[in-house]
């Protein structure tokens, strides 16, 4: 297959306006993931509820994740545009409500509304990119979308701090409205999709309900276990048991309906099972770095918050660079071999990071992060493209949604696993055996080290899953 040029895919191409719309839509989710953290002290000072503020992130992540597979299937039935516009509209409504929030519980509830919209936006942007670009072109297109995350990692925290210090934290949410309007306008004006003709299938509402409820309980248990309640408490066990039961009912329903919301038969294919496993582990690795690298660099190495943020940003800068170039590799050597090339910088960066200590430098940590980012760009993007290229239009939405859902599950498992490791190490390091409110540099380093070792282990398992991906797409449109 011939290589694709930058003009074929970039902003100057015929599909350039659609790419811009997809990047704007992605920016909504990416900025919201980075802009809020630096404004938390100001929000707490205004609304109170210091003990509740972690739910600002948990509620958003929970509602964003649980409906992703549902949105994917709905896009295969009704088309990508209606689902993406619905997601943008719900996200905008949630942003307005967040900006008007009068208390911390209200802000948490409205963040959940935002998450419902974000759950449609990100997978639909990736699915549309899979629709309008060929296998040869998708790597560069996904590189553009991944680049949005890199820019957001840099400008998001800065914008959050500026709004909180000089305007109002509420502008963090008001700023979403012009972005939502612009993304929707550019999409409607430029994107025309051709859906296959035929009768519209019935929606599997029983599957929708059981999947959403079961996934919500499992993710909630992973996010809050060991924090809001003990893992072995009646609440902790009950939440997992109820979630597992609902997911079991969901699996039973999906084998009996004519149009399942998440067809189980798809996941008997090796390419989809392995790429979903890769996505799950990508979520865990990324969560480990984004959660603990900034606190380690700032608290243990004595840098400023800005330096800590830029240290992590090197990962999200390296990622799109590698992703955009991965197409040249997988067209020549295949998806699996491209991922194995990415395994070299990924494992190198993770291994070097596992050796950090209080005598390390921020530049050393930044080098580790950029290596991990380069590896991820050569693994995550080709894995997604391998999954998308194995199905046709009518199933691409559900496959992309399942891939995003697997990554969300990986992030939730990572929250639980890394948090338990960090708290145990911090407790062991403390002289009195109790976790301190303000740990010193040595204690922070001791708590981060097992997390970085666990990231290395996850990276090793991820590479093992890459080895099982088929080396060529099942179809090359």
Protein Blocks (a to p, Z undefined) as FASTA:
>chain_A
ZZddfklmmmmlmklmmmmmmmmmmmmmmmmmmmmmmmmmmmmmmngomlmmmmmmmmmm
mmmmmmmmmmmmmmmmnojklmmmmmmmmmmmmmmmmmmpcbfklmmmmmmmmmmmmmmm
mmmmmmmmmmmpcfklmmmmmmmmmmmmmmmmmmmmmmmmmmmmmmcfklmmmmmmmmmm
mmmmmmmmmmccdddedddddddfklmmmmmmmmmmmmmmmmmgoklpcfklmklmmmmm
mmmmmmmmmmmmmmmcfbdfbdfklmmpfklmmmmmmmmmmmmmmmmmmmmmmmmmmmmn
opafklmmmmmmmmmmmmmmmmmmmmmmmmmnojklmmmmmmmmmmmmmmmmmmgcfkbc
fklmmmmmmmmmmmmmmmmmmmmmmmmmmpcfklmmmmmmmmmmmmmmmmmmmmmmmmmm
mmmmmmmmpmnlpacfbdcfklmmmmmmmmmmmmmmmmmmmmmmmmmpcfbdfbdZZ
